[in-house]
Amino acid sequence: MTTALIVIDMQTDFCPGGALAVAGGDDIVTPINALMRDFGAVVLTQDWHPADHASFASNHPGTAPFSLTQMPYGPQVLWPDHCVIDTPGADFHPGLDLSRADLVIRKGFRPGIDSYSAFFENDRATPTGLAGYLRDRGLSDLTFVGLAHDFCVAWSAIDAARLGFTATVIEAATRAIDLDGSRDRARADMRAAGVNLE
C-alpha cells in the first residue's frame, strides 16, 4: 500500500488539562485509532522540547504567551512551556493506539528553532528525515490528523504537497487553536498548496 496516516502531536500537553490545551483535543483520539487500520503505515509526530527552548515565552523576560517575536528564521509565536522532554506533558495521549505506529518523529528538540512541520524545522530548510523514510517505503499518499489543525497539521500537510506527496487533511480528526483567525488562514493556505481537505 502507498498510503500513510500521519498523526500529528497527539500529546498530553495539547489535550484538555495540558499546558497548551487545544479545545476538544482528546475528542479525536478514538476516531484516529479507528482510522489507523485503513492505512499501509502509521507515523506519529511528537513535540520534544528542551526546557530552554526559544519558542517558550518563559525564556523571553517581559513577554507573554501567544505574543509574537522575531527569530532569525522569521516570526515566532511564543508559547507556554509545553511538551518538555521527559515530562508527562510530552507523552502521547494515553488513549492513543501506539501499537500501530511504524515510526515516531520527534521535532522541536533543537533549542534555538521551533518545528511545526513533520518534514522541516521552522527555518524551512532543516529536514526531519520523514520525507526520505516515506519515499524509501513507497508511501506517497499521505493523510494528516491530530493537533493542532492550524499549526503543526497545516504546516505538515503543506510541506507534504510541496514535496510532491498527495496530501489530505481529515478535518473532523483535527482540532484548532484558532489564534487570531489562524484556522481560516491555515485552510486557505492548505488549499492554495494543493492539500485536500475532507
Buried (B, 14 or more C-beta within 10 A) or exposed (E): EBBBBBBBBBBBBBBEEBBBBBEEBBBBBEEBBEBBEEBBBBBBBBBBBBEEBBBBBBBBEEBEBBEEEEBEBEEBBBBBBBBBBEBEBBBBBEEBBBEBBBBEBBBBBBBBBBBBBBBBBBBEEEEBEBBEBBEEBEBBBBBBBBBBBBBBBBBBBBBBBBBEBBBBBBBEBBBBBBBEEBBEBBBEBBEEBEBBBE
